[in-house]
Amino acid sequence: MNLKQKNTLLPFIIMLVMFSLGCLVTVNQLNKLKTEMISKPMENSMAVLLKSVEFTAQQVLEKSSLFSRLPQVIEAFELAHSGDIDDPLSPQSQQARQMLRRDLKEALDGYETLTGSGKMKLHFHLPNGRSLVRMWRKQQIKLNGKWEDRSDDISDFRQTVLDVNATGKPVKGIELGRGGFVIRGLSPVVNTNGKPLGSVEVLFDFAPLVKTLFAHDHYLVRLYMNKSFLSITHRLQDNEKYPLVDDRYVQVMGNQNQISSKGTFLSLLDQGQNGFIARLDGKKAMAAFPIKDYKSKQVGVMTLETDTSYESALIRNIIVFQVVMLFVILFVMGGVCSLFLSRTVLQPVAGIMRVSKKLSHGDLRDEIGVVSTDEMGHLSKTMNFMIQAVREMVGKIIEVVTRLTANSQEINTALQNQVASASEQSASVTEITSTMAEFSASSQQIAEHANRVLTIAEEALAHANEGERSVSLVGDKMEEIYTDNTQTVKGVHELGNKTREISKIMGIINNIADQTKLIAFNAALEASSAGEAGKRFGVVAVEIRRLAENVEASTRETEKRITEIQDAVDHMMLASEKNTGCINEGLSFTSHTRDTLVNIVEKSQDTRDAAQQITLSTQQQKTASEQVVQALKEIDDSGRQTTRAITQIGENGEVLNQLASQLQVLVKDFKL
């Protein structure tokens, strides 16, 4: 597909897309307009109905208020209160009913005659939720087919009556009664003292109001009540007259047979409970909205239905007209755009294609003619600048290719020389690596021997230290023995001194014993000379002499033992002095041995330190040798890689020479 075809197709596609979007937007907006045009009148009708209900409720409230303060009404209520108001057949209540019918008859007849709207539905209630009188009836209620006049109880379904009498305030609005929807207005009845007596109510049926409002409209109106209120609305319990809808709603007004789709209609009723809802169903439009009682509680739903054939036809004609006009406008715009693009784009593009075809064959001598100042003109100028730049670039390329060819040949020669040098260097590095590997192995053996020497030196040092500690311990023990021996010698000397002192004392004791014997002998002489009187004294003297002799004998024995002890002490002193000499000699030998061992320990430490230094040096030498070997291997690898790289560069140089030759051939095709 060429550019001309694309130029025709693109506006057509754009026109088609715009036409489709325009149709969609037009149809959507017109449908919205149709919905708004149909639903707005229905919504207005709903508002009118609600306003009418509110207005009618206000009117009936005003009417009821007219009767709430009438003297006749107050008198009748007070009469009823004079009896039992909880009694449905109370005579006082019956009299009050008769009084109200009599006193208000003329006013109610006048209302009926003048308005022509029938009897006013005026209803009076007692405060306990009982009906006092319904003024539009001759009698109150019908029981068992017979009318009776009694105060019937309405409190079970008439909440408005209870509210008015409980609060004393008027009430107005819709409330469900026995007959269905009713608009009510209730006013409290009080006497002049303000005492609550009951309430008065004016009723207006909801159905006539609806029929009156929609009498001249084209709407089909239906009114539905929630089934839950069917227990209140007794008159709506006839299913034939007031049919049930899905067992949820009771149709109060309208024709059930005219409903086309019950499912759609039920959905509309359900949504209408919450607020206004409008819906289009083919050629019909339906709307629903809630009906609320006086407390704004939803009690029913009203629907409006109308035929939309006219509106649908009108909208359809408008859609057709706008679609046709849109198509014509877009078709004309597409043709104008296509023609404009042909003149402003296709012709300059043809010139560019002509020059580009020459460029593809290497002809750089032609340029594009510039005929406009728009984007195509700028494109033509840019193409001319590009041609000039390519022309200059090709000229420089030719010059560079010539220089590149010469330089690549020189590089190739230099690379061949480097390959030879790298090969020789690699061989030398390999030989050095082998030598260093042998040197590293020798360093390994030296390191192992040095480690063994270090181990032996450390063991010798450990044994020397152990011997030094043992000799030091022996020396300490010898010194303790020397000290103990010295103490023993001192003790022996002291023992000798003590024995000599004892010998002196024993000599003194012997002298005392000799003197005692002499004294005892003299005493015996004196006792014998005294005769009988000195006999006892002579016995004492004998005993004293015997004691002195015993003491002398004991002293001699003691001296003998002391002599033996002194001999033993002397022997011990000689032995102690000899032991002291031996101990001194042992201390001297121990001190000399300890000094020798200390010297051995110091030498062993020096030996160990030297062995450690040798081991460290050999380890460093081994490590250095390994590093040198590793470095040489890396140098060898680098040399091999360099050789391979240079070889690769040489091969690339050959390729570069070939490419340069090919480039020379290519640039020859350009025409500058």
C-alpha positions as CSV (number, residue, x, y, z in Angstrom):
1,M,0.0,0.0,0.0
2,N,1.5,3.3,-1.2
3,L,1.3,6.7,0.5
4,K,-1.5,7.8,-1.8
5,Q,-3.7,4.9,-0.8
6,K,-2.8,5.5,2.9
7,N,-3.7,9.1,2.4
8,T,-7.1,8.2,1.1
9,L,-7.7,5.4,3.7
10,L,-6.7,7.4,6.7
11,P,-9.3,10.2,6.3
12,F,-11.9,7.5,5.5
13,I,-11.0,5.6,8.8
14,I,-11.1,8.9,10.7
15,M,-14.4,9.8,9.2
16,L,-15.8,6.4,10.0
17,V,-14.7,6.6,13.6
18,M,-16.0,10.2,14.0
19,F,-19.3,9.2,12.4
20,S,-19.7,6.2,14.7
21,L,-18.8,8.3,17.8
22,G,-21.1,11.1,16.6
23,C,-24.0,8.6,16.1
24,L,-23.4,7.1,19.5
25,V,-23.3,10.5,21.2
26,T,-26.4,11.7,19.3
27,V,-28.4,8.6,20.0
28,N,-27.4,8.7,23.7
29,Q,-28.2,12.4,24.1
30,L,-31.5,12.1,22.3
31,N,-32.5,9.1,24.4
32,K,-31.7,11.1,27.5
33,L,-33.8,13.9,26.1
34,K,-36.6,11.5,25.4
35,T,-36.4,10.1,29.0
36,E,-36.3,13.6,30.4
37,M,-39.1,14.8,28.2
38,I,-41.4,11.9,29.2
39,S,-40.4,11.6,32.9
40,K,-40.5,15.3,33.7
41,P,-44.2,15.7,33.1
42,M,-44.9,12.6,35.2
43,E,-42.8,13.9,38.0
44,N,-44.6,17.3,37.7
45,S,-47.9,15.3,37.9
46,M,-46.7,13.6,41.0
47,A,-45.8,17.0,42.6
48,V,-49.2,18.4,41.6
49,L,-51.0,15.4,43.2
50,L,-49.0,15.7,46.4
51,K,-49.6,19.5,46.5
52,S,-53.3,18.8,45.9
53,V,-53.4,16.3,48.8
54,E,-51.7,18.8,51.0
55,F,-54.1,21.5,49.9
56,T,-57.2,19.3,50.4
57,A,-55.9,18.2,53.8
58,Q,-55.6,21.8,54.8
59,Q,-59.1,22.6,53.5
60,V,-60.8,19.7,55.4
61,L,-58.8,20.7,58.5
62,E,-60.1,24.3,58.2
63,K,-63.7,22.9,57.8
64,S,-63.3,20.7,60.9
65,S,-62.0,23.6,62.9
66,L,-65.2,25.6,62.1
67,F,-67.2,23.0,64.1
68,S,-64.7,22.5,66.9
69,R,-65.8,25.7,68.8
70,L,-69.5,25.8,68.0
71,P,-71.6,26.1,71.2
72,Q,-74.0,23.4,70.0
73,V,-71.0,21.0,69.5
74,I,-69.5,21.7,72.9
75,E,-73.0,21.3,74.5
76,A,-73.5,17.9,72.8
77,F,-70.0,16.7,73.9
78,E,-70.6,17.8,77.5
79,L,-73.9,15.9,77.4
80,A,-72.2,12.8,76.2
81,H,-69.6,13.2,79.0
82,S,-72.3,13.3,81.6
83,G,-72.9,9.6,80.9
84,D,-70.5,6.7,80.5
85,I,-68.7,7.4,77.2
86,D,-67.2,3.8,77.3
87,D,-70.7,2.4,77.0
88,P,-71.5,2.1,73.3
89,L,-75.3,2.4,74.1
90,S,-75.0,5.2,76.6
91,P,-78.3,7.3,76.6
92,Q,-76.4,10.5,77.0
93,S,-74.3,9.7,74.0
94,Q,-77.4,8.9,72.0
95,Q,-79.0,12.3,73.1
96,A,-75.8,14.0,72.0
97,R,-76.0,12.4,68.6
98,Q,-79.5,13.5,68.1
99,M,-78.7,17.0,69.3
100,L,-75.8,17.3,66.8
101,R,-77.9,16.0,63.9
102,R,-80.7,18.5,64.7
103,D,-78.6,21.6,65.3
104,L,-76.2,21.1,62.4
105,K,-78.7,19.8,59.8
106,E,-79.4,23.2,58.2
107,A,-75.7,24.1,57.9
108,L,-74.9,20.7,56.3
109,D,-77.9,20.9,53.9
110,G,-76.8,24.3,52.8
111,Y,-73.3,23.1,52.1
112,E,-74.7,20.2,50.0
113,T,-77.1,22.4,48.1
114,L,-74.6,25.3,47.4
115,T,-71.5,23.2,46.6
116,G,-73.2,20.4,44.7
117,S,-70.5,18.1,45.9
118,G,-72.6,15.8,48.0
119,K,-72.9,15.5,51.7
120,M,-70.0,16.8,53.9
121,K,-68.4,13.8,55.7
122,L,-68.3,15.3,59.2
123,H,-67.4,12.9,62.0
124,F,-67.3,13.6,65.8
125,H,-65.2,11.3,68.1
126,L,-65.1,10.8,71.8
127,P,-61.7,11.1,73.5
128,N,-61.6,7.3,74.2
129,G,-61.4,6.5,70.5
130,R,-65.1,5.8,70.0
131,S,-67.2,7.4,67.2
132,L,-69.9,9.7,68.5
133,V,-71.7,10.4,65.3
134,R,-71.1,10.3,61.5
135,M,-73.1,13.2,60.2
136,W,-73.5,11.9,56.6
137,R,-75.3,8.8,57.8
138,K,-78.7,8.4,59.4
139,Q,-77.3,5.8,61.8
140,Q,-73.8,4.9,62.9
141,I,-72.9,1.4,61.8
142,K,-74.4,-1.7,60.3
143,L,-74.2,-4.9,62.4
144,N,-75.4,-8.2,61.2
145,G,-77.2,-6.6,58.3
146,K,-79.0,-4.0,60.5
147,W,-78.2,-0.4,61.1
148,E,-77.6,0.7,64.7
149,D,-77.0,4.0,66.4
150,R,-74.2,3.4,68.9
151,S,-70.7,4.6,69.8
152,D,-68.6,2.1,67.9
153,D,-64.9,1.6,68.8
154,I,-62.6,2.8,66.1
155,S,-59.4,3.0,68.1
156,D,-57.9,-0.2,66.5
157,F,-57.5,1.5,63.1
158,R,-58.0,5.3,63.6
159,Q,-54.6,6.4,65.0
160,T,-55.4,10.1,64.0
161,V,-58.3,10.1,66.5
162,L,-56.0,8.8,69.3
163,D,-53.2,11.3,68.4
164,V,-55.6,14.4,68.4
165,N,-57.1,13.5,71.7
166,A,-53.7,12.6,73.2
167,T,-51.9,15.8,72.1
168,G,-54.7,18.3,71.8
169,K,-53.2,19.4,68.4
170,P,-54.9,19.2,65.0
171,V,-53.9,16.5,62.5
172,K,-54.2,16.5,58.7
173,G,-53.2,14.1,55.9
174,I,-53.9,10.7,54.4
175,E,-55.0,7.9,56.7
176,L,-56.3,4.5,55.7
177,G,-59.9,3.7,56.8
178,R,-62.3,0.9,56.2
179,G,-62.8,2.0,52.6
180,G,-59.1,2.7,51.8
181,F,-57.2,6.0,51.3
182,V,-58.9,9.0,52.9
183,I,-57.7,12.6,53.3
184,R,-58.6,13.7,56.8
185,G,-58.5,16.9,58.8
186,L,-59.0,16.6,62.6
187,S,-59.4,19.3,65.2
188,P,-59.7,18.9,69.0
189,V,-62.9,19.9,70.7
190,V,-62.5,21.7,74.1
191,N,-64.9,23.6,76.3
192,T,-64.5,27.1,77.5
193,N,-62.4,25.9,80.4
194,G,-60.0,24.2,78.0
195,K,-61.1,20.7,79.0
196,P,-60.7,18.2,76.1
197,L,-64.0,16.8,75.1
198,G,-63.1,14.9,71.9
199,S,-62.5,15.7,68.3
200,V,-64.2,16.6,65.0
201,E,-63.1,15.4,61.6
202,V,-63.9,16.2,58.0
203,L,-63.1,13.5,55.4
204,F,-62.4,13.7,51.7
205,D,-62.0,10.5,49.6
206,F,-58.6,10.2,47.9
207,A,-59.9,8.5,44.7
208,P,-62.1,11.3,43.5
209,L,-59.3,13.8,43.9
210,V,-57.0,11.6,41.8
211,K,-59.7,11.2,39.1
212,T,-60.3,14.9,39.0
213,L,-56.6,15.7,38.6
214,F,-55.9,13.2,35.9
215,A,-59.3,13.5,34.1
216,H,-57.9,15.5,31.1
217,D,-54.4,13.9,31.0
218,H,-53.4,10.9,28.8
219,Y,-52.1,9.0,31.8
220,L,-53.3,5.6,33.0
221,V,-53.4,5.9,36.7
222,R,-53.2,3.0,39.2
223,L,-53.2,3.1,43.0
224,Y,-51.8,0.3,45.1
225,M,-52.0,-0.2,48.9
226,N,-49.5,-2.3,50.8
227,K,-51.1,-5.7,51.7
228,S,-50.0,-5.3,55.3
229,F,-52.9,-2.7,55.8
230,L,-55.6,-5.0,54.4
231,S,-56.7,-5.9,58.0
232,I,-57.8,-2.2,58.4
233,T,-59.4,-1.6,55.0
234,H,-62.3,-4.2,55.3
235,R,-64.0,-2.9,52.1
236,L,-60.9,-3.7,50.0
237,Q,-60.8,-7.3,51.0
238,D,-62.8,-8.3,47.9
239,N,-60.1,-10.0,45.7
240,E,-62.2,-9.8,42.6
241,K,-62.8,-6.1,42.9
242,Y,-59.5,-5.2,44.5
243,P,-57.1,-7.9,43.3
244,L,-53.8,-8.7,44.9
245,V,-50.5,-8.2,43.1
246,D,-47.8,-10.7,43.9
247,D,-49.3,-11.1,47.4
248,R,-47.7,-7.8,48.3
249,Y,-50.0,-5.0,47.0
250,V,-53.7,-4.4,46.7
251,Q,-54.8,-2.6,43.6
252,V,-57.3,0.1,44.6
253,M,-57.6,2.0,41.3
254,G,-56.9,1.2,37.7
255,N,-57.2,-1.8,35.3
256,Q,-55.1,-4.8,36.1
257,N,-55.5,-6.4,32.6
258,Q,-53.6,-3.6,30.9
259,I,-50.2,-4.5,32.5
260,S,-47.8,-5.9,29.9
261,S,-45.0,-7.3,31.9
262,K,-45.7,-8.1,35.5
263,G,-42.1,-8.7,36.5
264,T,-41.0,-5.3,35.3
265,F,-44.1,-3.7,36.9
266,L,-43.4,-5.3,40.2
267,S,-39.9,-4.0,40.2
268,L,-41.3,-0.6,39.4
269,L,-43.6,-0.8,42.4
270,D,-40.8,-1.9,44.7
271,Q,-38.6,1.0,43.6
272,G,-41.6,3.4,43.8
273,Q,-41.9,2.7,47.6
274,N,-38.7,4.8,48.1
275,G,-39.3,7.7,45.8
276,F,-40.1,8.8,42.2
277,I,-38.9,6.4,39.6
278,A,-39.6,6.5,35.8
279,R,-38.9,3.8,33.2
280,L,-39.3,3.3,29.5
281,D,-40.8,0.0,28.3
282,G,-41.0,-0.1,24.5
283,K,-43.6,2.4,23.4
284,K,-44.8,2.9,27.0
285,A,-43.5,5.0,29.8
286,M,-44.2,4.2,33.4
287,A,-43.6,6.0,36.6
288,A,-44.1,5.2,40.3
289,F,-44.0,7.2,43.5
290,P,-44.9,6.5,47.1
291,I,-48.2,7.5,48.8
292,K,-47.5,8.5,52.5
293,D,-49.9,9.0,55.4
294,Y,-50.1,11.9,57.8
295,K,-46.9,10.6,59.5
296,S,-45.0,10.4,56.3
297,K,-45.1,6.6,56.5
298,Q,-45.3,4.8,53.1
299,V,-48.7,3.1,52.8
300,G,-49.1,2.7,49.1
301,V,-47.7,3.3,45.6
302,M,-49.3,5.2,42.7
303,T,-48.2,4.5,39.1
304,L,-48.6,6.5,35.9
305,E,-48.5,5.0,32.5
306,T,-48.6,6.7,29.1
307,D,-48.1,5.9,25.4
308,T,-44.8,7.3,24.0
309,S,-45.3,6.4,20.3
310,Y,-45.4,10.1,19.3
311,E,-42.3,11.0,21.3
312,S,-40.4,7.9,20.0
313,A,-41.3,8.7,16.4
314,L,-40.2,12.3,16.9
315,I,-36.9,11.3,18.4
316,R,-36.3,8.7,15.7
317,N,-36.8,11.3,13.0
318,I,-34.4,13.6,14.7
319,I,-31.8,10.8,15.0
320,V,-32.1,10.0,11.3
321,F,-31.8,13.6,10.3
322,Q,-28.7,14.2,12.5
323,V,-27.0,11.0,11.4
324,V,-27.5,11.9,7.7
325,M,-26.2,15.5,8.3
326,L,-23.2,14.2,10.2
327,F,-22.4,11.7,7.4
328,V,-22.5,14.5,4.8
329,I,-20.4,16.9,6.9
330,L,-17.8,14.2,7.6
331,F,-17.7,13.1,3.9
332,V,-17.1,16.6,2.7
333,M,-14.5,17.2,5.4
334,G,-12.8,13.9,4.5
335,G,-12.6,14.9,0.8
336,V,-11.2,18.3,1.5
337,C,-8.6,16.8,3.9
338,S,-7.6,14.2,1.3
339,L,-7.2,16.8,-1.4
340,F,-5.2,19.1,1.0
341,L,-2.9,16.3,2.0
342,S,-2.3,15.3,-1.6
343,R,-1.2,18.8,-2.5
344,T,0.8,19.5,0.7
345,V,2.3,16.1,1.5
346,L,2.3,13.7,-1.5
347,Q,4.1,16.0,-4.0
348,P,6.9,16.9,-1.6
349,V,7.2,13.2,-0.6
350,A,7.6,12.2,-4.3
351,G,10.5,14.6,-4.6
352,I,12.1,13.2,-1.5
353,M,11.6,9.6,-2.7
354,R,13.3,10.5,-6.0
355,V,16.4,11.9,-4.3
356,S,16.4,9.1,-1.7
357,K,16.5,6.5,-4.6
358,K,19.6,8.2,-6.0
359,L,21.1,8.3,-2.5
360,S,20.6,4.5,-2.2
361,H,22.8,4.1,-5.3
362,G,25.6,6.3,-3.9
363,D,24.7,9.4,-6.0
364,L,25.2,12.4,-3.6
365,R,25.2,15.1,-6.3
366,D,21.4,15.8,-6.4
367,E,19.3,17.8,-3.8
368,I,15.6,18.3,-3.1
369,G,13.7,21.4,-4.3
370,V,12.1,23.4,-1.5
371,V,8.7,24.7,-2.5
372,S,7.0,25.5,0.8
373,T,7.7,26.7,4.4
374,D,5.6,24.2,6.2
375,E,6.8,20.9,7.8
376,M,7.4,19.3,4.4
377,G,9.5,22.3,3.4
378,H,11.5,21.9,6.7
379,L,11.8,18.2,5.9
380,S,13.2,18.9,2.4
381,K,15.7,21.4,3.9
382,T,16.7,18.8,6.5
383,M,17.2,16.2,3.8
384,N,19.4,18.6,1.8
385,F,21.5,19.3,4.9
386,M,21.7,15.5,5.5
387,I,22.9,15.0,1.9
388,Q,25.6,17.6,2.3
389,A,26.7,16.1,5.6
390,V,26.8,12.6,4.1
391,R,28.8,14.0,1.2
392,E,31.4,15.5,3.6
393,M,31.3,12.4,5.8
394,V,32.0,10.1,2.8
395,G,34.9,12.2,1.7
396,K,36.4,12.0,5.2
397,I,35.7,8.3,5.3
398,I,37.7,7.8,2.1
399,E,40.6,9.7,3.6
400,V,40.4,7.8,6.9
401,V,40.2,4.4,5.0
402,T,43.4,5.2,3.2
403,R,45.2,6.1,6.4
404,L,43.6,3.1,8.2
405,T,44.9,0.7,5.5
406,A,48.5,2.0,5.9
407,N,48.4,2.0,9.7
408,S,46.9,-1.5,9.9
409,Q,49.8,-2.9,7.9
410,E,52.3,-1.2,10.3
411,I,50.4,-2.6,13.3
412,N,50.4,-6.1,11.8
413,T,54.2,-6.0,11.4
414,A,54.7,-4.7,15.0
415,L,52.4,-7.4,16.3
416,Q,54.4,-10.2,14.7
417,N,57.6,-8.9,16.4
418,Q,55.8,-8.7,19.7
419,V,54.6,-12.3,19.3
420,A,58.2,-13.5,18.9
421,S,59.4,-11.5,21.9
422,A,56.5,-12.7,24.0
423,S,57.4,-16.4,23.1
424,E,61.0,-15.9,24.2
425,Q,59.9,-14.2,27.4
426,S,57.5,-17.0,28.1
427,A,60.2,-19.7,27.8
428,S,62.6,-17.7,30.1
429,V,59.8,-17.4,32.7
430,T,59.1,-21.1,32.5
431,E,62.7,-21.9,33.2
432,I,62.8,-19.5,36.2
433,T,59.6,-20.9,37.5
434,S,61.1,-24.4,37.5
435,T,64.2,-23.2,39.3
436,M,62.2,-21.4,41.9
437,A,60.0,-24.5,42.4
438,E,63.1,-26.5,43.3
439,F,64.3,-23.7,45.6
440,S,60.8,-23.7,47.3
441,A,61.0,-27.5,47.8
442,S,64.5,-27.0,49.5
443,S,63.0,-24.3,51.7
444,Q,60.2,-26.6,52.6
445,Q,62.8,-29.3,53.8
446,I,64.8,-26.6,55.7
447,A,61.6,-25.4,57.4
448,E,60.7,-29.0,58.4
449,H,64.2,-29.6,59.9
450,A,64.1,-26.2,61.6
451,N,60.7,-27.1,63.1
452,R,62.2,-30.4,64.5
453,V,65.1,-28.4,66.0
454,L,62.7,-26.0,67.5
455,T,60.7,-28.9,69.0
456,I,63.8,-30.5,70.5
457,A,65.0,-27.1,71.9
458,E,61.6,-26.5,73.5
459,E,61.6,-30.0,75.0
460,A,65.2,-29.4,76.4
461,L,64.1,-26.0,77.7
462,A,61.1,-27.6,79.4
463,H,63.3,-30.4,81.0
464,A,65.9,-27.7,82.1
465,N,63.2,-25.6,83.7
466,E,61.8,-28.8,85.4
467,G,65.4,-29.6,86.7
468,E,65.8,-26.0,87.9
469,R,62.6,-26.2,89.8
470,S,63.6,-29.6,91.3
471,V,67.0,-28.3,92.4
472,S,65.4,-25.1,93.8
473,L,63.0,-27.3,95.7
474,V,66.0,-29.5,97.0
475,G,67.8,-26.3,98.0
476,D,64.8,-25.0,99.8
477,K,64.5,-28.4,101.7
478,M,68.3,-28.4,102.5
479,E,67.9,-24.9,104.0
480,E,65.0,-26.1,106.0
481,I,67.1,-29.1,107.2
482,Y,70.0,-26.7,108.0
483,T,67.6,-24.5,110.0
484,D,66.1,-27.5,111.8
485,N,69.6,-28.9,112.6
486,T,70.8,-25.5,113.9
487,Q,67.8,-25.4,116.1
488,T,68.5,-29.0,117.3
489,V,72.2,-28.1,118.1
490,K,71.0,-25.1,120.0
491,G,68.6,-27.4,121.9
492,V,71.3,-30.0,122.6
493,H,73.6,-27.2,124.0
494,E,70.8,-25.9,126.1
495,L,70.1,-29.5,127.3
496,G,73.8,-29.9,128.2
497,N,73.7,-26.6,130.1
498,K,70.5,-27.7,131.9
499,T,72.1,-31.1,132.9
500,R,75.1,-29.3,134.3
501,E,72.8,-27.0,136.3
502,I,70.9,-30.1,137.5
503,S,74.3,-31.6,138.6
504,K,75.0,-28.5,140.6
505,I,71.6,-28.7,142.2
506,M,72.1,-32.4,142.9
507,G,75.4,-31.5,144.7
508,I,73.5,-29.0,146.8
509,I,70.9,-31.7,147.5
510,N,73.6,-34.1,148.6
511,N,75.1,-31.6,150.9
512,I,71.7,-30.9,152.4
513,A,71.2,-34.7,152.8
514,D,74.6,-35.1,154.6
515,Q,73.8,-32.2,156.9
516,T,70.3,-33.7,157.5
517,K,71.9,-37.1,158.4
518,L,74.3,-35.2,160.8
519,I,71.4,-33.3,162.3
520,A,69.4,-36.6,162.6
521,F,72.4,-38.3,164.3
522,N,72.7,-35.4,166.7
523,A,69.0,-35.5,167.4
524,A,69.2,-39.2,168.1
525,L,72.0,-38.6,170.6
526,E,69.9,-35.9,172.2
527,A,66.9,-38.2,172.3
528,S,68.8,-41.1,173.9
529,S,70.2,-38.7,176.5
530,A,66.7,-37.4,177.2
531,G,65.5,-40.9,178.3
532,E,61.9,-41.7,178.1
533,A,60.9,-38.2,177.2
534,G,63.1,-38.1,174.2
535,K,62.0,-41.5,172.9
536,R,59.5,-40.2,170.5
537,F,61.9,-37.6,169.3
538,G,64.4,-40.3,168.8
539,V,62.0,-42.1,166.5
540,V,61.5,-38.9,164.4
541,A,65.3,-38.5,164.2
542,V,65.7,-42.0,162.9
543,E,63.1,-41.4,160.3
544,I,64.7,-38.2,159.2
545,R,68.1,-39.9,158.9
546,R,66.4,-42.8,156.9
547,L,64.8,-40.1,154.6
548,A,68.1,-38.4,154.2
549,E,69.8,-41.6,153.3
550,N,67.1,-42.3,150.7
551,V,67.5,-38.8,149.3
552,E,71.2,-39.4,149.1
553,A,70.7,-42.7,147.3
554,S,68.2,-41.1,144.9
555,T,70.6,-38.2,144.3
556,R,73.5,-40.6,143.4
557,E,71.2,-42.4,141.0
558,T,70.1,-39.1,139.5
559,E,73.6,-38.0,139.1
560,K,74.4,-41.2,137.3
561,R,71.5,-40.6,134.9
562,I,72.5,-37.1,134.4
563,T,76.1,-38.2,133.6
564,E,74.7,-40.6,131.0
565,I,72.5,-37.8,129.6
566,Q,75.6,-35.5,129.4
567,D,77.5,-38.2,127.6
568,A,74.6,-38.6,125.2
569,V,74.3,-34.8,124.7
570,D,78.0,-34.6,124.0
571,H,77.7,-37.4,121.5
572,M,74.7,-35.6,119.9
573,M,76.6,-32.3,119.8
574,L,79.4,-34.0,117.9
575,A,76.9,-35.7,115.5
576,S,75.1,-32.4,115.0
577,E,78.3,-30.6,114.2
578,K,79.2,-33.3,111.7
579,N,75.6,-33.1,110.2
580,T,75.9,-29.4,110.0
581,G,79.1,-29.7,108.0
582,C,77.4,-32.2,105.7
583,I,74.4,-30.0,105.3
584,N,76.6,-27.0,104.5
585,E,78.4,-29.1,101.9
586,G,75.0,-30.2,100.5
587,L,73.8,-26.6,100.3
588,S,77.0,-25.6,98.5
589,F,76.5,-28.5,95.9
590,T,72.8,-27.6,95.5
591,S,73.6,-23.9,94.9
592,H,76.2,-24.9,92.4
593,T,73.8,-27.3,90.6
594,R,71.1,-24.7,90.6
595,D,73.5,-22.1,89.1
596,T,74.5,-24.7,86.5
597,L,70.8,-25.5,85.6
598,V,70.0,-21.7,85.4
599,N,72.8,-21.4,82.9
600,I,71.5,-24.4,81.0
601,V,68.0,-22.9,81.0
602,E,69.3,-19.6,79.7
603,K,71.3,-21.4,77.0
604,S,68.2,-23.5,76.2
605,Q,66.1,-20.4,75.8
606,D,68.7,-18.9,73.5
607,T,68.7,-22.1,71.5
608,R,64.9,-22.1,71.4
609,D,64.8,-18.4,70.3
610,A,67.4,-19.1,67.7
611,A,65.4,-22.2,66.5
612,Q,62.3,-20.1,66.4
613,Q,64.1,-17.4,64.4
614,I,65.4,-20.0,62.0
615,T,61.9,-21.5,61.7
616,L,60.4,-18.1,61.1
617,S,63.1,-17.2,58.6
618,T,62.6,-20.5,56.8
619,Q,58.8,-20.1,56.8
620,Q,59.2,-16.6,55.4
621,Q,61.7,-17.9,52.9
622,K,59.2,-20.7,52.0
623,T,56.4,-18.2,51.7
624,A,58.5,-15.8,49.6
625,S,59.5,-18.7,47.4
626,E,55.9,-19.8,46.9
627,Q,54.9,-16.2,46.2
628,V,57.7,-15.9,43.7
629,V,56.7,-19.2,42.1
630,Q,53.1,-18.1,42.0
631,A,54.0,-14.7,40.6
632,L,56.2,-16.4,38.0
633,K,53.3,-18.7,37.1
634,E,51.0,-15.6,36.8
635,I,53.7,-13.9,34.7
636,D,53.9,-17.1,32.6
637,D,50.1,-17.2,32.3
638,S,50.1,-13.5,31.5
639,G,52.8,-14.0,28.9
640,R,50.7,-16.8,27.3
641,Q,47.6,-14.6,27.4
642,T,49.6,-11.7,26.0
643,T,50.9,-14.0,23.2
644,R,47.3,-15.2,22.5
645,A,46.1,-11.6,22.7
646,I,48.8,-10.4,20.3
647,T,48.0,-13.3,18.0
648,Q,44.3,-12.5,18.2
649,I,45.2,-8.8,17.6
650,G,47.3,-10.0,14.6
651,E,44.3,-11.9,13.3
652,N,42.1,-8.9,13.9
653,G,44.7,-6.8,12.1
654,E,44.4,-9.1,9.1
655,V,40.6,-8.8,9.3
656,L,41.0,-5.0,9.6
657,N,43.2,-5.0,6.5
658,Q,40.5,-7.0,4.7
659,L,37.8,-4.7,5.9
660,A,39.8,-1.6,4.9
661,S,40.2,-3.1,1.5
662,Q,36.5,-3.8,1.3
663,L,35.7,-0.3,2.6
664,Q,37.9,1.1,-0.1
665,V,35.9,-0.8,-2.7
666,L,32.6,0.4,-1.2
667,V,33.5,4.1,-1.0
668,K,34.6,4.0,-4.7
669,D,30.8,3.7,-5.5
670,F,30.0,7.1,-4.1
671,K,29.8,10.0,-6.5
672,L,30.7,13.3,-4.9
